[in-house]
Amino acid sequence: MQIGNVTTPFGRRPMTLALVKAQLSTANIKAGKSVDKWKVYRSACEARTILGLRDRALAVLNALLTFYPEQELSEESNLVVFPSNAQLAIRANGIAGTTLRENLAILVEAGLIQRNDSPNGKRYARKGNDGAIETAYGFSLAPLLARAEELAIMAHQVTEESRRLRVMKERITITRRDIRKLISAAVEEGAAGNWQAVEDALVSAIVRLKTAKTAASLEACLDELTLLSEEAINMLEIQLISTESDTNDSGNRHHIQNSNTESLNELEPSSRNEQGERLAPKRRSAAEPIKAFPLGMVLRACPQISDYATGGAISQWRELMTAAVVVRTTLGVSPSAYHEACDAMGPENAAVAMACVLERAGHISSPGGYLRDLTRRTERGEFSLGPMLMALLRTQEPEGRKSA
């Protein structure tokens, strides 16, 4: 066996501590361990982005594996292959000599093979009297055997990341379509609302989407589009509820005017208060509590709220709401003002509003009065958290690019 020994490269190739560490790790291969060489190769191919490999390097690795006679890489067998550069180049699809040496070095650096150089740098094997190989000089495949499980995990991670990106891109496409068609429907049917602002925000989001390449940037774009979609739905929901409420009121008035009036004395309310209640049917508020936004988006728009959470981190809505209570006390917002916000917006959105107030505290002279104003505007259907969150998200973007 040619594993477990630290050997230095021939010629001018330098020895590094990384090479020493890699060689020592192969000495810890469990006795009797074996693995299908092509399964390990497929794992390496799938994990190529993590390993930093290119197509030519994988072609050279494939060629090296063809010189190993068995299907299974086994700890009990000789794991050193010793083809000449000419033989290796032929099996690597006729790769040029310079490119071959370059990609062999890449495989060594990636920790997939090891050099086991002879005294004169030649690759060969010495056999014993029984014909079995006693000593071989060339490239050891022991790292593939030692790292088989690690490579399989890497391959799984890449597959899952690819799946996550695919799902994210699908959601982005659907959300873009939803926003576009909601805007068209609202404009064509004359729905109230600042739909030009929604259109402008959509165009800006699409521009950022075109330059998004990483998973993090795509997720940020998806969050922004989701927020914009919810904002458009909220505007339409408020519009439809208002229309329905007006229709119901009209129907109620019509019913009163055409009811039987023969028994006015018997039906007349006995008190002025009762009369007021009977003659003025209650109207549903045009503003209903807006839906909670994605927690990750809120934390990106309002990062300061995490400083008020237990342990300095927020991972659940309950933790955000608890931190919002601490912020309320810190900013001097009265309990009644916060409770009114919770009633009007819902507890989750009231916590988001508190996080937004904290983020803009330097520009707000009276946080309590400001929150009460937001509450009153919410009750009248004149306020939604969406634009405020989007503005804060855009404020945070330059800081994120600087820190990156």
N, C-alpha and C positions, 0 to 999 in steps of 0.2 A: 504493500500500500504506500501511496505517495502523499498522505495527508498527515497533518500534525507537526510537520517540520517547517521551520522558518528558513526560507531560502532567499538569497538576494539575486536581483536580475543581472544578467550578463552585460558586459560592455559599459556604455555610458549611461545606461538607464539608472536613475537614482533610486535609492531605497527610501521609503517614507514610513512614518509611524502608522499611517493608514493601512499600508500594505502589511505591516507586521500584525496589526490588529485583525485584518481580514484573514491572514493565514492562521493566526491563533484560534479564530472562531471556528475554522473548519476542523480543528483538532477535537472539538466537543461534539462531533456527530455521534448520535446514539448508536450503540453497537447493533448491527443487523438492520439498520435503517435502509430502506430502498424506496424509490419513487419512479414512476414512469417519466422518462426523459422528455417525451413530447408534451406531457401535461405541464411540466415545469416550463417548457419553452413557450407554450400558449399563455401561461401566467405572465411570463416576462414580456410577451408581445402586448398583452392587455395593459400591463403596468408600465409601458414604455414612457409615458409622459412623466411619471414619478421618477423613473430611473434615468431619464434624460437620454434615451436611446433614439437612434434614427433607423430608417429602413435598412441601410447598408450594414449597420452593426448587427441587426437581427438576422440578416442574411448570412453573415459570417458566423454567428452563433449557431444557426441552423446547420451550416457546413461542418462546424466542429463536432456537433452531435452525431452527424452521419459517420464520423470516424470512430465513434464509440460502438463496439460490436453488439452490445446487449440492448434490449428494450428498456430495462430497468437500470437506473443509476443506483449502485449498491455500495454500501460502506465496506463490504467484504471484498470488493473487486478493485482492480486498478482503475483509477479514475483519470489517468493522464492520457491524452491523445497526442500524437506526435507527427502530424502531417507536415510535409514541406510547404513552403509558401506557394509553390506552383500547383501542388495538389489542392490546396485549400482555395486558391483563386478559381480553379476550374469548378469546384463544387459551390462556390459562392457566385455563380452566374458570370464568370469571367471578369471579376473585379480586378482593377489595376493594382499593381504591387504597392504603390504608395498609399492608395486608398485602403488596401487590405491592412497594412501596418497601422494606419491611423485608427481604423475601427477595432482592431485587436486591442489597442491601447484604451479605447473607450470602454470596451467590455471589461478590461482589467480595472479601470477606474470605477466602473459601476458596481464592481464586486461580484460579477457573475462568473468570471474565470480567474485563474491565477497562473502566473508564469512559474514553471519549474525548469529553469535553465540548466543546461549541462556546463561542464567546465569550459568548453569552447563555443557555447551558444548554439550548437547543432541540436536538432530534435531527433531522438532515436530511442530505442528500447533495447535492454540487455536481457536475454533469456537464460534461464538455468538449464541444467541437464535434462530436466523433465519437460522442457519446452515452454514452461510458464514464464511470464514476464517477471523478472526480479526488480529491475529498475527501469524507469521510463522518464524521459526528459521531453517537455513540450508544454502543453496547456492542461492544467488540472481543472476538471469539472466539479470538484468537490464543493465549491461555493453554491452551485445549483442545488446539490443535495442538502447542504446545510441550511439553505434559505428557502427551501420548498414551501413551507408553511407561510413564511413572511411574504413571498412572492404571490401566493394565492390570496392573502389578505389584501395586498396592494391591488391585485386585479379586481377583487370584489369592490374595493373602494372606488376605483375608476369606473366600474360598471354602474355603481349606485349614483355616482356623481353625474355620469352621463344620463342616467334615467331621470335624475332630479332636474337637470338642465332641460331635458326634453319636455317634462311636465310643466316646468316654469315657462318655457317658450309657448307651449300650447295655451296656458292660462293668459299670457300676455296677448296672444293673438285674439282670443275670445273677448278679453276685457276691452281691447282696442275696438273691436267690432261693436261691442255693446254700447260703448260711449258714443261712437260715431253715429249709430242708428238712433240712439236716444236723442242726440242733438238734432238730427234730421227730423225726427218725429215731433219734437218740441217746437222747432222753428216752423215747420209746415202747418201745424195745427194751432199756432199762436199761443203756446203756453207761456205764462209769465215767467220771468227769470232772466238773469244775465247770461244768456247762452253764448254770447260772443266771448265772454271771459272763459267759459268752459272750453270753447273751441280753441282759444289761444293757449290754454294750459295743455290741451291734448297735443297741439302742434309742438310745443316745447318739450313735452315728454317723449314724443316720437323722435325728435332730434337727438335727445340724450340716449334714447334706445339704440340708435344706429351706431353709436360709439361704444356701447356696452359690450364687453367681451367676457369678463369674468362672471362667476356665479354671484358674487357680492353685488356687482353693478347691475346685473339683470334683476336680482331680487329687489334692489332699490327702485328700479324702474317699475317692476310689478306692483310694489307697494304704492307708488305714486299714482299709477293707473287705477289701482283698486280704490284708493281714496277719491280720485276724480269720478269714478263710476258711482260710488256711493253718494257723492255730492250731487251728481245729476239725478240719481234716483230719489234722493231726499227732496230736491226741488220739485220734481214731478209729483211726489207723494203729497207734499204740502199743497200743491196746486189742485190735485184731485180731491183731497179731503176738503179743501175750502169750497170747491164747486159742489161737492156732495152735500156739505153742510148748508150752503145757500139754497140748494134744491129742496132739502128737507124743510127748511124754514118756510119757503114759499108754499110747500104743500100743507104745512101746518096752518098757515094763515088762510089758505083757501078753504081748508076744512072748517075752520072756525066761522068763516063768513057764510058758509052754506049749511051750517048745522041748524037743527030744529030750535026755534026761538019762542015757542009757545009757552014754555015754562021758565021764563027768565028769572022770576022771583025765587023759584026753587033751586035753580042752578047758580044763583049769584053767590059769590064767596061771602062768608060771614065777617071777614076782617080785611083791612087794607093790605096787610102782609100776604094773606092768602090770595087776595085778588091779584097782587103783583106776581106771585108765583104762577097763578093759573094763566094770566094773560101774557106772560113773558116766558115762553118755553126756553129751557136751557139749550145753548148752542155748544157744540163740541169745539174745543179750541182748534184753530187751524194748524197750530204747531204741535206735533207729536214728538216724543223723545227720539232724537236721532240715534242711529245705530252706533255701537262702539266700533272704533277703528282698530286695525291690527296693532297689537301691543308693541311689536318691534318697530313699527313706523313711529309710534308715539315716543318711544325712547330715543330714537334717532333725532326726532324733531325737538325733544325736550330732555336732553341728557342730564341736566342739573337735578332732576327729580330723584335720580338714583342716589345722590348724596344724602338724601333724607330717609332712605330705606334701611332696614336692619341689615347689616353686613355690607352696605354700600352697593347692593345689586338688586335688580327687580327682574323676576322671571314669570310672575303671574299677575293677573289683574288685581287679586286681593292685596298683593304687596304694593301695587301702585296706589290703590285706594287708601291703604294705611299710611303710605308716605305722604299722600295729599293732605291727610288730616294734620300731620306734623308741619307741612308747609303752611297750611291755613293758620296754625298757631303762630308760626314764625313770622308770617307777613301781617299778622294782626287782623285777619278776617274773622268776623264774628261767627259763632256757631249757627245763628239764625240765617245769615247770608248764605252759608255753605249748605244748610239744609234746604233752603229754597232752591238753590241750584240743583241739588240732587233730585228734588221733586220735579223740576221743570225738564232737566236734561237726562235724568237717570244717574245712578251713582257712578257708573264707569265713566260716562262723559263729563260728569262734574269733576271727577279726579283728573281727567285730561285737561279740562279747562283750568284747573288749579295749577297743573304742570305748565301750561302755556303762560299763565299769569306770572309764575315764578321765572320763566325764561325771559319775560319782558319786564321784570320788576323794576329795572333801572329806568324805565320810561313811563311807569305808572305811579302817580302820586298817591292814590288811595286804592290799594288792591281790593279792599272790601267793597267800596263803591263801584269799582270797575266790574267785579263779579256780579253785583246786583244788577248792573246795567245789562250785562250779558244775559242774565236770567230773564229780565223783562223782555228783552229782544227775542229770546228763544220762545217765550210764551206767545208773542205776537207773530211768530213765524218769520222773523226778520234776521235771524242769526243761525249760522251753522258753524261747527268747529272746523269743517274742511278747509276753507281758505286760510284760516289762521295756522293750521298745522302745515299746510303746503308752503306758506310763507316762511315758517320756522325751518322747515326742511331745506329750503333753498338757502337760508342763512347759514345752516350747518354745512352745506356742501363744500364751500371754499375751504373751511377749516379742515374737513376730512381730506381734501386733496393736498393741503399743505402738510398734514401729518403723515400722509402716505409717502 
